[in-house]
Amino acid sequence: MVKQQFMNEMETRLKTFDANMEKLKARPKPKSEHARAELEKTYFLLKARRDELRDQLKAAEAATDDGWHPIKAKAEKVYEDMVRYMDETCAKIDGPENAGLY
């Protein structure tokens, strides 16, 4: 995959992720204080990971055509972790049978 194609694909994925973050934020808040705190913690963790991915994409964009592949691999790993964590969070909220925004 060429660098610009990867960048475009990841930007599209990030837009989808951001939309799903808004859906997560808009969900009814859990009744228990502990559950609300966990959900808030998760939301901020996901935002931090998203910011990390944006930093990786900036680094990939600035890298040479030969030097961007390690950055690409790290960016893909961060994205996979974000999606997995989002799905795990939804499973905790909704139960495994109804889980996931992905």
Helices and strands as residue ranges (DSSP letters): H 3-26, H 33-62, H 69-94, G 96-98
